[in-house]
């Protein structure tokens, strides 16, 4: 293929891919502004005949969404803070410390990524019940306080920190903990941002586990709260889409703020 045609073809391909990826989000946004009859009409049409922005207010008033959003924020931030702490310690140990069988341990951790979450659902639920954590924030935060994927990403980032820095730090009497806090983590800010963002999104969007281990509105997150618009006989699609839009906006804002760190962190972690 001639070189002069490669760039236009690349732009066209990227534009088409972008439109295809953005279309479900556009459909959700437009459906949230339709009436119930328009949202369920067949064949469907893209643009609403009447733009009902009041759907958002109606959806907000249909359930205690202020509480749901606060619960989601607490859960997501708790998982992020705990996940960053444990993952950084584990990743540093696997990347820089001399541990017998370190490669075997890392291989076993990576192998656990092949275990589907559904296989551990019942054992985890029994554990939560025996710890008397059912319907508490502990059940929603502690089980996700460590992540193999986060350990992998941070380990890859920590391995790129020059070893000469550690040798110089040791000569100055620096311990492993101080070296991690003062040198490694500041040099790995982009990777930490990636891990933090992925963990936050995972905690914010989780549905299955909160649905199982909660029974009251006081701790349920927004994703479970959206199920109020669904029943055995019908679904209020326009209100469900409005509520989903409100749940998606914080993630979009967070992504826009951290997109630069996200790209840099993924490239430095070796995921090209």
Secondary structure, DSSP 4 states (H G I P E B T S, - for coil): --HHHHHHHHHHHHHHHHHHHHHHHHHHHHHTTS-HHHHH-SS--SS-SS--THHHHHHHHTTTHHHHHHHHHHHHHHHHHHHHHHHHHHHHHHHHS--TTHHHHHHHHHHGGGS-GGGGHHHHHHHHHHTT-TTSHHHHHGGGS--HHHHHHHHHHHHTS-HHHHHHHHHTT--HHHHIIIIIHHHTHHHHHHHHHHHHHHHHH--HHHHHH--STTT--HHHHGGGGB-SS-B-HHHHHHHHHHHHHHHHHHHHHHHHHHHHHHHHTT--
